[in-house]
Each structure stands twice: as structure tokens, then as C-alpha cells.
Amino acid sequence: MSEPNRSITAADIRQWTNDVRIPGQPPELSDTAALLIASAYVTPTARAIVVRRAAMNLPMPSPTSGYSELRRTQRSILHAERYLDTTVLPGVVVPVVKSRLSGLTRRREDARRAVVIAKGIFPGGTRAIRRERRENIYLELDEREQLFAGLLCTPVPSRPTGARRAGTDAFDKVVGVIGQVGGRGPRKQVEEFAAQVFGPDAIPSGPLSRGASFADGYETLLFVAGHFYDRIRTNPAWLSDHFEMQRVQVNLHAELAEIASDTVALRALRVDLDRAKSNAGFDHGFTEHIEARENALRPVWSELIDRVHALSEIAATVESAAVELRLLDEFDRASTLDDRIDHLLARSGDREIGADNTRRLSQQVRSGEEQLRVYRDVLQGNIAQLGPGLQRELPERYEP
């Protein structure tokens, strides 16, 4: 998935959401992508402010360890809390587990302060706050709290339990205590027991051999959307003057935030509909009503997949265009060198070779520029796919 120029289809994305796994070893989402996805959990007004700050390239809060590690910390905390509530552990192990849990909780609290207080990001003076409020770029404290809660739900690949390298001191301490209590068993078995307490996210992992797995299909789709968003916005071709018009036509930050908002809303509806159907299974009329509402939602999932697919096509287009831009840069450097050669040849009376080189390079440059015009046309079509109103073939179910 992370390979540039690979052709991705909407069927591929749908299959990834069904499998709850994407191929390869994709990089972690950028902080900006994580914040835009987390904005799905705040009010529309606050979401617009997050998008506006991203579009204006204004600073946003970020914990030291990054948002992907924050999500893994949160999952480890929840996993350990559930395990302590439902499982009887040896008495000597419980204090070590609780100590590790306290350390994870402190780490999460440090990240919360970095986001909510956001020292150096949002102004503290009354005059500066009023100015940012007038410009609609100021997030209130309660909105930052909501944003942090959303960041605890942003997508991140799960770590496989079996792939472990040097871990933390706290984890090694847990492993050592469990090993003493359970006997001198193999190290791998002791690690697996400890991983049951905190979950695989607490264990630093090695390479992912079977791709990146996620909690559900909705999280998979959110990660794929953020992945292609990152690939587009960091591509030098997208940032060049050649695609200035296209950058104006589509707000990538708003597109990712809207995809995230619709995906989170659809997942919440899916949970509520399943709960309602389970509680009213004896009432056939009510069950039929719920099924009718489910059918009404069916196009939404397909539309979300198509919007993410459009992002993937934009990424592929600008990555191909980046190759052409690199070639044009080489031609420009060659042209400069050629001018210097022409100058020397002109003084010696031999002008024909320099003219031939100039014509050859000019033809190559024109060819590269023509190819960029083709890419602009293709990109125009990619952007058009982000809009509504396309006819889509619907799957049997709308949820992953």
C-alpha cells in the first residue's frame, strides 16, 4: 500500500475494510492527519477551526511521543483495566501490573495537558485570544478536551504479540515477576502471559509480516484516508506551481475531516441499530423498520469508499507528476550547463553543436511540460470524483 504509483481500486479498499487489514508496512499517520480525523468527535464549529488552522499551516498541539503512541497507550490502559476487573492474578503480580498501569495513565495525562493547555500553541492573553476568536482560529478549552478524547480513538495499526524487540523496563519487570511466580518457563510464554494483561500495544514490535491490522473496518478506512492525505500533501508536485489551481479547487484538510466525521457517525449508527434490533427482536414490525433504515444507509458506506479511492487516485497522479518534475529539473540544470558550453563554443566559432543541444533540450522540456498538462487533466478528474452525485453499485451490506 505504501508503494508510490501502485494502482489502488475501490474494490481493494473495500477488501481491506472487510479483512480489517491493509498490506505492507504503512508509515504512522502524521499529527495533522490524526488531528483532522479526531475532529470528527468535536462539534462542527470546532471541526471547522481545526481544518482552518491546518489549511493556514498554523501550529497545533502535539505530545512528545506522537498521537499514534498515545492511541496505543490508551488501548493498553483499557486492556489492563478490563483484565484486572475480570481475571484473578497472583498476589505478587498485581502491584507490578498496577504500577505499570499508573505509568501508562501518567503518560496519557501528560499528552492531555499538551493538547488541552497547548502551551505556546494557543494564546494566553485576553487580547490575543479575542483576536484569534475574531479570526475563527481559536479552540476553546472544552473543545480541546473533546479533541483529545477524539485523539484517543484515532486509527493506529495493532502490534502483533509475537514480534517483540527490546521492551520497556516496566514491561520487563512484569515479565520477570510473572516468570518467578509461574516458574522458569520459556521467555516467550512468559511474555505472552504479560501481553494478555496489557495487550499487544504495550509491546514494542518488530516488522509486520502480514500487513497492518486494525480494530474494525471503520478504523481501517480512516487510516487509509489519512495515509493518502499524507502522501498528497507532502508531495513536492502537489505543492508546486503546476498544480496551484487544483490545490485551490479542493481542500484536502476539509475532505479528510468530513470523511472522518461521516465514518464515525456511520459507525455510531451501526452500533445503535444493532442494539435496537437486539432489544426488539420480538417485535417484527419494529425489526422491519430498523432493516428499512439500514437499507437507507447502504449507499453511505459505498460513497465513503469512493471518496477515499478518489484520494488514492490523486496521490497516484501527483506521485507520477513528481517524476516528470524531477526530469524537468534535470533538463533545467542541463540547459544551464549547455549555455556555458555554448559560450565557449561560440568563442571558438563552433556554434552548431550548441544549437543542436539547445534544440534537443527544448524538445525534452516541451515533452515534459506536455506530460504535466496531461497530469493536470487527470487530476481534475480525480478531484471531480470527490463530489456527490455519482452512480454507485451497492454492496449487500453497508458496514465493513
Secondary structure, 3 states (H helix, E strand, C coil): CCCCCCCCCHHHHHHHHHHCEECCCCCCCCHHHHHHHHHHHCCHHHHHHHHHHHHCCCCCCCCCCCHHHHHHHHHHHHHHHHHHHHCCCCCCCHHHHHHHHHHHHHHHHHHHHHHHCCCCCCCCCHHHHHHHHHCCCCCCHHHHHHHHHHHCCCCCCCCCCCCECCCCHHHHHHHHHHHHHHCCCCHHHHHHHHHHHHCHHHCCECCCCCCEECCCHHHHHHHHHHHHHHHHHCCCCCCCHHHHHHHHHCCHHHHHHHHHHHHHHHHHHHHHHHHHHHHCCCCHHHHHHHHHHHHHHHHHHHHHHHHHHHHHHHHHHHHHHHHHHHHHHHHHHHHHHHHHHHHHHHHHCCCHHHHHHHHHHHHHHHHHHHHHHHHHHHHHHHHHCCCCCCCCCCCCCCCC
